[in-house]
């Protein structure tokens, strides 16, 4: 009798922008279908740039891409005045989970957020900031459960997308 397969989960720095971009688009489409929100238009050039910078982190299960996020020191969005001051903020963005892992009870998104906070702390950040679609209620609940707090009201950008800005203060 053979041993049951125990899945292997591993973190690495993203290297394949096409693979990462495909997952980002698949996640966006799945979330839009669930919520009725518009599908964001993602730039493959931005994905390539973030991969080249080494700011994309991926989670693999048995070698297959399961999730990804980007953590940068440069703000990818215009910060509102309600965000508390931070001397060395890090910015979490482009969080994407394979639609196979978006189901109820999955902890893959939480694993990404926790890993992003670890990466930010290791880089000396004193806060992690994020911008999220408030229509993605499960994502918003998860961010808040893990320590993020929304600052300022939801806003609608030029493309009709609703946005909320959040921050988690890190202790040193």
Secondary structure as a PSIPRED ss2 file (coil, helix, strand):
# PSIPRED VFORMAT (PSIPRED V4.0)

   1 X C   1.000  0.000  0.000
   2 X C   1.000  0.000  0.000
   3 X C   1.000  0.000  0.000
   4 X C   1.000  0.000  0.000
   5 X C   1.000  0.000  0.000
   6 X C   1.000  0.000  0.000
   7 X C   1.000  0.000  0.000
   8 X C   1.000  0.000  0.000
   9 X E   0.000  0.000  1.000
  10 X E   0.000  0.000  1.000
  11 X E   0.000  0.000  1.000
  12 X E   0.000  0.000  1.000
  13 X E   0.000  0.000  1.000
  14 X C   1.000  0.000  0.000
  15 X C   1.000  0.000  0.000
  16 X C   1.000  0.000  0.000
  17 X H   0.000  1.000  0.000
  18 X H   0.000  1.000  0.000
  19 X H   0.000  1.000  0.000
  20 X H   0.000  1.000  0.000
  21 X H   0.000  1.000  0.000
  22 X H   0.000  1.000  0.000
  23 X H   0.000  1.000  0.000
  24 X H   0.000  1.000  0.000
  25 X H   0.000  1.000  0.000
  26 X H   0.000  1.000  0.000
  27 X H   0.000  1.000  0.000
  28 X H   0.000  1.000  0.000
  29 X H   0.000  1.000  0.000
  30 X H   0.000  1.000  0.000
  31 X H   0.000  1.000  0.000
  32 X H   0.000  1.000  0.000
  33 X H   0.000  1.000  0.000
  34 X H   0.000  1.000  0.000
  35 X H   0.000  1.000  0.000
  36 X C   1.000  0.000  0.000
  37 X C   1.000  0.000  0.000
  38 X C   1.000  0.000  0.000
  39 X C   1.000  0.000  0.000
  40 X C   1.000  0.000  0.000
  41 X C   1.000  0.000  0.000
  42 X C   1.000  0.000  0.000
  43 X C   1.000  0.000  0.000
  44 X H   0.000  1.000  0.000
  45 X H   0.000  1.000  0.000
  46 X H   0.000  1.000  0.000
  47 X H   0.000  1.000  0.000
  48 X H   0.000  1.000  0.000
  49 X H   0.000  1.000  0.000
  50 X H   0.000  1.000  0.000
  51 X H   0.000  1.000  0.000
  52 X H   0.000  1.000  0.000
  53 X H   0.000  1.000  0.000
  54 X C   1.000  0.000  0.000
  55 X C   1.000  0.000  0.000
  56 X E   0.000  0.000  1.000
  57 X E   0.000  0.000  1.000
  58 X E   0.000  0.000  1.000
  59 X E   0.000  0.000  1.000
  60 X E   0.000  0.000  1.000
  61 X E   0.000  0.000  1.000
  62 X C   1.000  0.000  0.000
  63 X C   1.000  0.000  0.000
  64 X E   0.000  0.000  1.000
  65 X E   0.000  0.000  1.000
  66 X E   0.000  0.000  1.000
  67 X E   0.000  0.000  1.000
  68 X E   0.000  0.000  1.000
  69 X E   0.000  0.000  1.000
  70 X E   0.000  0.000  1.000
  71 X E   0.000  0.000  1.000
  72 X E   0.000  0.000  1.000
  73 X C   1.000  0.000  0.000
  74 X C   1.000  0.000  0.000
  75 X C   1.000  0.000  0.000
  76 X C   1.000  0.000  0.000
  77 X C   1.000  0.000  0.000
  78 X C   1.000  0.000  0.000
  79 X C   1.000  0.000  0.000
  80 X C   1.000  0.000  0.000
  81 X C   1.000  0.000  0.000
  82 X C   1.000  0.000  0.000
  83 X C   1.000  0.000  0.000
  84 X C   1.000  0.000  0.000
  85 X C   1.000  0.000  0.000
  86 X C   1.000  0.000  0.000
  87 X C   1.000  0.000  0.000
  88 X C   1.000  0.000  0.000
  89 X E   0.000  0.000  1.000
  90 X E   0.000  0.000  1.000
  91 X E   0.000  0.000  1.000
  92 X E   0.000  0.000  1.000
  93 X E   0.000  0.000  1.000
  94 X E   0.000  0.000  1.000
  95 X E   0.000  0.000  1.000
  96 X E   0.000  0.000  1.000
  97 X E   0.000  0.000  1.000
  98 X C   1.000  0.000  0.000
  99 X H   0.000  1.000  0.000
 100 X H   0.000  1.000  0.000
 101 X H   0.000  1.000  0.000
 102 X C   1.000  0.000  0.000
 103 X C   1.000  0.000  0.000
 104 X C   1.000  0.000  0.000
 105 X C   1.000  0.000  0.000
 106 X C   1.000  0.000  0.000
 107 X C   1.000  0.000  0.000
 108 X H   0.000  1.000  0.000
 109 X H   0.000  1.000  0.000
 110 X H   0.000  1.000  0.000
 111 X H   0.000  1.000  0.000
 112 X H   0.000  1.000  0.000
 113 X H   0.000  1.000  0.000
 114 X H   0.000  1.000  0.000
 115 X H   0.000  1.000  0.000
 116 X H   0.000  1.000  0.000
 117 X H   0.000  1.000  0.000
 118 X H   0.000  1.000  0.000
 119 X H   0.000  1.000  0.000
 120 X H   0.000  1.000  0.000
 121 X H   0.000  1.000  0.000
 122 X H   0.000  1.000  0.000
 123 X C   1.000  0.000  0.000
 124 X C   1.000  0.000  0.000
 125 X C   1.000  0.000  0.000
 126 X C   1.000  0.000  0.000
 127 X E   0.000  0.000  1.000
 128 X E   0.000  0.000  1.000
 129 X E   0.000  0.000  1.000
 130 X E   0.000  0.000  1.000
 131 X E   0.000  0.000  1.000
 132 X E   0.000  0.000  1.000
 133 X C   1.000  0.000  0.000
 134 X C   1.000  0.000  0.000
 135 X C   1.000  0.000  0.000
 136 X C   1.000  0.000  0.000
 137 X H   0.000  1.000  0.000
 138 X H   0.000  1.000  0.000
 139 X H   0.000  1.000  0.000
 140 X H   0.000  1.000  0.000
 141 X H   0.000  1.000  0.000
 142 X H   0.000  1.000  0.000
 143 X H   0.000  1.000  0.000
 144 X H   0.000  1.000  0.000
 145 X H   0.000  1.000  0.000
 146 X C   1.000  0.000  0.000
 147 X C   1.000  0.000  0.000
 148 X C   1.000  0.000  0.000
 149 X E   0.000  0.000  1.000
 150 X E   0.000  0.000  1.000
 151 X E   0.000  0.000  1.000
 152 X E   0.000  0.000  1.000
 153 X E   0.000  0.000  1.000
 154 X E   0.000  0.000  1.000
 155 X E   0.000  0.000  1.000
 156 X E   0.000  0.000  1.000
 157 X C   1.000  0.000  0.000
 158 X C   1.000  0.000  0.000
 159 X C   1.000  0.000  0.000
 160 X C   1.000  0.000  0.000
 161 X C   1.000  0.000  0.000
 162 X E   0.000  0.000  1.000
 163 X E   0.000  0.000  1.000
 164 X E   0.000  0.000  1.000
 165 X E   0.000  0.000  1.000
 166 X E   0.000  0.000  1.000
 167 X E   0.000  0.000  1.000
 168 X E   0.000  0.000  1.000
 169 X E   0.000  0.000  1.000
 170 X C   1.000  0.000  0.000
 171 X C   1.000  0.000  0.000
 172 X C   1.000  0.000  0.000
